[in-house]
Amino acid sequence: MPQIPNYKPKQYDLEGRTLNFSQRVIQYTEKLPTTLSNTETSKQLIRSAGSVGANYIEANESLGKKDFVMKIRTCKREAKESCYWLKLTKPNQEEDEERGYLIQETTELMKIFGSILEKSK
């Protein structure tokens, strides 16, 4: 499992976790077979995966509770979209396990952001 160099995860380091997720998505897409569908799907996947972490960083710098909640909703929505694009990719047999891991990670991120939303009410 490739990791960020010198990255030591903290128990609740969601910024680091979303960054690691985005980096793994990029590495995954670079190993996909070159087909028209994989090329177009990969572009969407990279955008949505990167948006999860970017919006989480923005949420942490939010101007108030309403702004925070809106950014966390966007994080959850982008994680869900990433899962969709992952399911549409057609990996080699060697990369199918990584796709499974990434789908599991998007599911966990959706649950985490959903939990944050519930606690923010």
N, CA, C and O of each residue as an XYZ file, in Angstrom:
484
protein
N       0.836     -1.168      0.000
C       0.000      0.000      0.000
C       0.888      1.241      0.000
O       1.538      1.529      1.005
N       0.927      1.986     -1.115
C       1.757      3.184     -1.192
C       1.231      4.255     -0.249
O       0.023      4.441     -0.104
N       2.142      4.939      0.377
C       1.774      5.978      1.342
C       2.501      7.267      0.986
O       3.418      7.272      0.165
N       2.082      8.349      1.607
C       2.772      9.619      1.485
C       4.127      9.456      2.170
O       4.178      8.956      3.293
N       5.238      9.865      1.524
C       6.544      9.767      2.175
C       6.556     10.547      3.494
O       6.062     11.672      3.567
N       7.118      9.942      4.510
C       7.248     10.562      5.834
C       5.909     10.912      6.480
O       5.871     11.722      7.406
N       4.826     10.326      6.015
C       3.507     10.614      6.576
C       3.233      9.675      7.737
O       3.224      8.456      7.566
N       3.014     10.230      8.897
C       2.676      9.462     10.096
C       1.222      9.767     10.447
O       0.931     10.849     10.957
N       0.303      8.832     10.184
C      -1.110      9.133     10.430
C      -1.408      9.315     11.914
O      -0.940      8.558     12.765
N      -2.196     10.335     12.192
C      -2.706     10.540     13.538
C      -4.040      9.816     13.599
O      -4.619      9.482     12.565
N      -4.524      9.575     14.796
C      -5.762      8.827     14.925
C      -6.922      9.504     14.186
O      -7.750      8.825     13.580
N      -6.982     10.828     14.236
C      -8.099     11.543     13.619
C      -7.614     12.541     12.577
O      -8.188     13.622     12.450
N      -6.577     12.201     11.836
C      -6.007     13.094     10.838
C      -6.752     12.929      9.514
O      -6.283     12.247      8.603
N      -7.903     13.555      9.427
C      -8.731     13.414      8.236
C      -8.135     14.157      7.041
O      -8.320     13.732      5.900
N      -7.427     15.254      7.284
C      -6.759     15.952      6.176
C      -5.717     15.035      5.534
O      -5.653     14.930      4.309
N      -4.914     14.382      6.346
C      -3.909     13.454      5.828
C      -4.537     12.255      5.138
O      -4.043     11.785      4.113
N      -5.617     11.771      5.702
C      -6.299     10.608      5.125
C      -6.883     10.947      3.750
O      -6.785     10.147      2.820
N      -7.483     12.121      3.624
C      -8.057     12.504      2.329
C      -6.953     12.783      1.310
O      -7.124     12.513      0.122
N      -5.823     13.321      1.771
C      -4.685     13.541      0.871
C      -4.140     12.197      0.379
O      -3.873     12.028     -0.811
N      -3.981     11.256      1.291
C      -3.499      9.928      0.922
C      -4.471      9.261     -0.063
O      -4.040      8.617     -1.020
N      -5.757      9.415      0.169
C      -6.770      8.862     -0.734
C      -6.599      9.447     -2.138
O      -6.598      8.713     -3.126
N      -6.456     10.760     -2.219
C      -6.296     11.414     -3.526
C      -5.040     10.927     -4.235
O      -5.060     10.676     -5.440
N      -3.954     10.795     -3.491
C      -2.712     10.321     -4.094
C      -2.843      8.886     -4.591
O      -2.331      8.548     -5.659
N      -3.519      8.051     -3.831
C      -3.706      6.658     -4.264
C      -4.596      6.569     -5.494
O      -4.390      5.715     -6.357
N      -5.586      7.451     -5.572
C      -6.443      7.487     -6.765
C      -5.609      7.856     -7.984
O      -5.750      7.240     -9.041
N      -4.742      8.855     -7.849
C      -3.889      9.251     -8.972
C      -2.993      8.085     -9.397
O      -2.869      7.795    -10.587
N      -2.376      7.425     -8.429
C      -1.518      6.272     -8.752
C      -2.329      5.165     -9.428
O      -1.860      4.538    -10.378
N      -3.537      4.931     -8.937
C      -4.413      3.903     -9.513
C      -4.739      4.233    -10.971
O      -4.643      3.369    -11.842
N      -5.124      5.488    -11.233
C      -5.520      5.851    -12.599
C      -4.349      5.774    -13.569
O      -4.534      5.490    -14.752
N      -3.137      6.027    -13.066
C      -1.957      5.946    -13.937
C      -1.667      4.512    -14.373
O      -0.984      4.301    -15.375
N      -2.168      3.540    -13.646
C      -1.930      2.129    -13.976
C      -3.073      1.499    -14.770
O      -2.985      0.335    -15.161
N      -4.139      2.254    -15.010
C      -5.272      1.707    -15.765
C      -4.900      1.506    -17.227
O      -4.089      2.256    -17.771
N      -5.495      0.489    -17.873
C      -5.273      0.316    -19.315
C      -5.746      1.573    -20.057
O      -6.740      2.194    -19.681
N      -5.027      1.928    -21.100
C      -5.371      3.121    -21.866
C      -6.509      2.800    -22.835
O      -6.306      2.244    -23.914
N      -7.708      3.173    -22.405
C      -8.891      3.057    -23.259
C      -9.613      4.394    -23.183
O      -9.377      5.176    -22.263
N     -10.474      4.656    -24.123
C     -11.219      5.911    -24.119
C     -12.044      6.049    -22.838
O     -12.058      7.108    -22.211
N     -12.727      4.972    -22.460
C     -13.579      5.046    -21.265
C     -12.753      5.253    -19.996
O     -13.141      6.047    -19.140
N     -11.620      4.554    -19.856
C     -10.771      4.739    -18.679
C     -10.180      6.146    -18.637
O     -10.060      6.739    -17.564
N      -9.813      6.677    -19.790
C      -9.240      8.026    -19.834
C     -10.253      9.052    -19.352
O      -9.935      9.885    -18.503
N     -11.447      9.004    -19.872
C     -12.481      9.981    -19.489
C     -12.940      9.779    -18.050
O     -13.135     10.752    -17.321
N     -13.112      8.541    -17.638
C     -13.533      8.243    -16.272
C     -12.459      8.667    -15.280
O     -12.772      9.192    -14.212
N     -11.203      8.445    -15.624
C     -10.092      8.816    -14.740
C     -10.060     10.317    -14.482
O      -9.789     10.748    -13.361
N     -10.334     11.110    -15.505
C     -10.356     12.564    -15.323
C     -11.392     12.963    -14.275
O     -11.116     13.774    -13.391
N     -12.568     12.394    -14.383
C     -13.645     12.701    -13.430
C     -13.287     12.198    -12.035
O     -13.533     12.874    -11.036
N     -12.706     11.005    -11.980
C     -12.333     10.401    -10.703
C     -11.278     11.239     -9.983
O     -11.393     11.481     -8.782
N     -10.265     11.677    -10.700
C      -9.215     12.491    -10.085
C      -9.791     13.791     -9.556
O      -9.416     14.235     -8.471
N     -10.697     14.410    -10.304
C     -11.316     15.669     -9.847
C     -12.131     15.463     -8.572
O     -11.996     16.224     -7.614
N     -12.968     14.441     -8.564
C     -13.832     14.238     -7.398
C     -13.031     13.793     -6.177
O     -13.327     14.217     -5.060
N     -12.021     12.943     -6.375
C     -11.204     12.476     -5.247
C     -10.412     13.636     -4.638
O     -10.310     13.746     -3.416
N      -9.861     14.486     -5.478
C      -9.127     15.644     -4.979
C     -10.028     16.641     -4.285
O      -9.612     17.323     -3.348
N     -11.245     16.722     -4.742
C     -12.206     17.654     -4.164
C     -12.609     17.273     -2.745
O     -12.960     18.146     -1.951
N     -12.564     15.990     -2.416
C     -12.906     15.547     -1.060
C     -11.994     16.245     -0.056
O     -12.469     16.884      0.883
N     -10.691     16.122     -0.258
C      -9.732     16.722      0.659
C      -9.724     18.234      0.612
O      -9.621     18.890      1.648
N      -9.832     18.796     -0.590
C      -9.821     20.253     -0.732
C     -10.994     20.876      0.015
O     -10.838     21.898      0.683
N     -12.160     20.264     -0.097
C     -13.333     20.798      0.604
C     -13.241     20.589      2.108
O     -13.760     21.394      2.881
N     -12.581     19.511      2.525
C     -12.400     19.313      3.963
C     -11.484     20.393      4.546
O     -11.739     20.907      5.635
N     -10.428     20.729      3.825
C      -9.549     21.811      4.267
C     -10.339     23.117      4.354
O     -10.196     23.867      5.320
N     -11.162     23.386      3.357
C     -11.995     24.595      3.381
C     -12.972     24.566      4.550
O     -13.228     25.599      5.168
N     -13.517     23.398      4.857
C     -14.446     23.284      5.986
C     -13.754     23.659      7.290
O     -14.341     24.318      8.148
N     -12.505     23.237      7.429
C     -11.748     23.551      8.640
C     -11.426     25.037      8.752
O     -11.132     25.532      9.840
N     -11.482     25.738      7.644
C     -11.231     27.185      7.635
C     -12.532     27.962      7.447
O     -12.506     29.133      7.070
N     -13.646     27.330      7.703
C     -14.947     27.945      7.436
C     -15.190     29.178      8.301
O     -14.574     29.365      9.350
N     -16.107     30.006      7.821
C     -16.434     31.259      8.488
C     -17.509     31.096      9.550
O     -17.741     32.012     10.338
N     -18.152     29.972      9.582
C     -19.197     29.725     10.562
C     -19.749     28.322     10.398
O     -19.330     27.562      9.525
N     -20.703     28.002     11.263
C     -21.265     26.647     11.268
C     -21.964     26.309      9.957
O     -21.821     25.198      9.445
N     -22.718     27.257      9.414
C     -23.454     27.013      8.179
C     -22.489     26.712      7.021
O     -22.724     25.796      6.233
N     -21.413     27.485      6.929
C     -20.390     27.279      5.902
C     -19.707     25.925      6.104
O     -19.467     25.201      5.137
N     -19.394     25.583      7.359
C     -18.764     24.306      7.691
C     -19.641     23.144      7.230
O     -19.161     22.219      6.576
N     -20.910     23.196      7.569
C     -21.843     22.115      7.210
C     -21.939     21.978      5.695
O     -21.968     20.862      5.175
N     -21.987     23.106      4.980
C     -22.089     23.046      3.530
C     -20.840     22.386      2.921
O     -20.955     21.582      1.996
N     -19.663     22.721      3.433
C     -18.423     22.134      2.916
C     -18.343     20.635      3.230
O     -17.889     19.850      2.398
N     -18.782     20.243      4.421
C     -18.770     18.817      4.782
C     -19.762     18.044      3.898
O     -19.487     16.912      3.501
N     -20.897     18.649      3.598
C     -21.850     18.004      2.671
C     -21.193     17.788      1.311
O     -21.366     16.745      0.681
N     -20.438     18.790      0.870
C     -19.736     18.678     -0.407
C     -18.702     17.556     -0.344
O     -18.548     16.805     -1.307
N     -17.995     17.436      0.773
C     -17.029     16.333      0.948
C     -17.723     14.988      0.784
O     -17.239     14.112      0.067
N     -18.850     14.832      1.446
C     -19.591     13.568      1.381
C     -20.065     13.297     -0.050
O     -19.976     12.171     -0.540
N     -20.566     14.338     -0.707
C     -21.060     14.194     -2.073
C     -19.919     13.825     -3.033
O     -20.097     12.982     -3.913
N     -18.755     14.451     -2.865
C     -17.617     14.156     -3.730
C     -17.067     12.749     -3.477
O     -16.605     12.088     -4.408
N     -17.114     12.293     -2.233
C     -16.697     10.917     -1.934
C     -17.636      9.925     -2.622
O     -17.201      8.918     -3.181
N     -18.921     10.230     -2.569
C     -19.911      9.360     -3.224
C     -19.688      9.345     -4.742
O     -19.791      8.299     -5.382
N     -19.384     10.509     -5.303
C     -19.113     10.593     -6.738
C     -17.840      9.815     -7.087
O     -17.783      9.147     -8.119
N     -16.834      9.902     -6.236
C     -15.593      9.148     -6.470
C     -15.870      7.652     -6.519
O     -15.310      6.939     -7.352
N     -16.723      7.185     -5.636
C     -17.097      5.772     -5.614
C     -17.748      5.375     -6.940
O     -17.461      4.310     -7.487
N     -18.610      6.225     -7.439
C     -19.277      5.989     -8.723
C     -18.256      5.837     -9.852
O     -18.315      4.883    -10.627
N     -17.310      6.793     -9.938
C     -16.315      6.746    -11.004
C     -15.392      5.546    -10.851
O     -14.988      4.944    -11.846
N     -15.052      5.190     -9.608
C     -14.218      4.004     -9.383
C     -14.893      2.752     -9.927
O     -14.252      1.896    -10.536
N     -16.183      2.662     -9.697
C     -16.924      1.480    -10.167
C     -16.976      1.403    -11.687
O     -17.145      0.320    -12.248
N     -16.830      2.547    -12.360
C     -16.870      2.564    -13.828
C     -15.518      2.271    -14.475
O     -15.454      1.981    -15.669
N     -14.437      2.345    -13.696
C     -13.133      2.066    -14.294
C     -12.997      0.576    -14.595
O     -13.642     -0.272    -13.979
N     -12.142      0.298    -15.556
C     -11.891     -1.096    -15.953
C     -10.404     -1.379    -15.757
O      -9.604     -1.209    -16.678
N     -10.037     -1.818    -14.531
C      -8.619     -2.048    -14.247
C      -8.126     -3.386    -14.782
O      -8.902     -4.272    -15.139
N      -6.785     -3.491    -14.820
C      -6.168     -4.808    -15.049
C      -6.477     -5.660    -13.827
O      -6.874     -5.142    -12.783
N      -6.296     -6.948    -13.960
C      -6.560     -7.849    -12.842
C      -5.710     -7.476    -11.622
O      -6.170     -7.594    -10.486
N      -4.461     -7.024    -11.859
C      -3.564     -6.668    -10.751
C      -4.071     -5.459     -9.970
O      -3.809     -5.344     -8.773
N      -4.783     -4.572    -10.624
C      -5.254     -3.339     -9.975
C      -6.665     -3.462     -9.404
O      -7.166     -2.531     -8.775
N      -7.296     -4.598     -9.622
C      -8.662     -4.769     -9.127
C      -8.718     -4.715     -7.599
O      -9.692     -4.220     -7.032
N      -7.686     -5.218     -6.934
C      -7.638     -5.179     -5.473
C      -7.533     -3.729     -4.974
O      -8.169     -3.358     -3.987
N      -6.728     -2.922     -5.663
C      -6.595     -1.505     -5.289
C      -7.925     -0.791     -5.486
O      -8.306      0.043     -4.664
N      -8.631     -1.106     -6.560
C      -9.943     -0.498     -6.780
C     -10.874     -0.854     -5.625
O     -11.611      0.006     -5.144
N     -10.851     -2.100     -5.176
C     -11.674     -2.510     -4.035
C     -11.331     -1.723     -2.787
O     -12.221     -1.287     -2.056
N     -10.020     -1.537     -2.538
C      -9.601     -0.742     -1.377
C     -10.130      0.693     -1.493
O     -10.659      1.242     -0.527
N      -9.985      1.294     -2.679
C     -10.412      2.684     -2.858
C     -11.928      2.830     -2.713
O     -12.402      3.825     -2.166
N     -12.678      1.861     -3.191
C     -14.139      1.897     -3.021
C     -14.480      1.802     -1.534
O     -15.364      2.509     -1.053
N     -13.784      0.933     -0.812
C     -14.002      0.818      0.635
C     -13.661      2.138      1.332
O     -14.377      2.571      2.235
N     -12.582      2.764      0.917
C     -12.169      4.036      1.529
C     -13.211      5.122      1.269
O     -13.510      5.909      2.167
N     -13.769      5.181      0.059
C     -14.805      6.191     -0.205
C     -16.027      5.938      0.666
O     -16.653      6.880      1.151
N     -16.364      4.686      0.863
C     -17.499      4.339      1.719
C     -17.246      4.796      3.159
O     -18.130      5.360      3.803
N     -16.037      4.548      3.652
C     -15.705      4.978      5.015
C     -15.698      6.502      5.130
O     -16.169      7.054      6.125
N     -15.164      7.181      4.110
C     -15.160      8.644      4.139
C     -16.590      9.192      4.135
O     -16.888     10.149      4.850
N     -17.468      8.593      3.338
C     -18.877      9.030      3.334
C     -19.486      8.880      4.724
O     -20.212      9.763      5.182
N     -19.198      7.779      5.392
C     -19.724      7.551      6.741
C     -19.163      8.556      7.731
O     -19.890      9.059      8.588
N     -17.871      8.853      7.619
C     -17.242      9.828      8.514
C     -17.873     11.200      8.316
O     -18.239     11.861      9.287
N     -18.000     11.628      7.075
C     -18.592     12.944      6.816
C     -20.063     12.974      7.211
O     -20.558     14.000      7.679
N     -20.768     11.858      7.027
C     -22.160     11.775      7.482
C     -22.261     11.913      8.989
O     -23.170     12.566      9.501
N     -21.329     11.299      9.697
C     -21.301     11.392     11.152
C     -21.003     12.825     11.606
O     -21.606     13.319     12.558
N     -20.077     13.478     10.922
C     -19.769     14.868     11.233
C     -21.011     15.734     11.035
O     -21.300     16.613     11.847
N     -21.735     15.481      9.961
C     -22.960     16.246      9.693
C     -23.994     16.035     10.802
O     -24.624     16.986     11.264
N     -24.159     14.786     11.220
C     -25.133     14.492     12.287
C     -24.757     15.205     13.588
O     -25.623     15.740     14.279
N     -23.478     15.208     13.913
C     -23.032     15.855     15.146
C     -23.070     17.370     15.058
O     -23.037     18.052     16.082
N     -23.138     17.903     13.845
C     -23.163     19.346     13.649
C     -24.570     19.944     13.765
O     -24.736     21.163     13.755
N     -25.571     19.077     13.874
C     -26.961     19.574     13.969
C     -27.238     20.206     15.298
O     -28.352     20.672     15.540
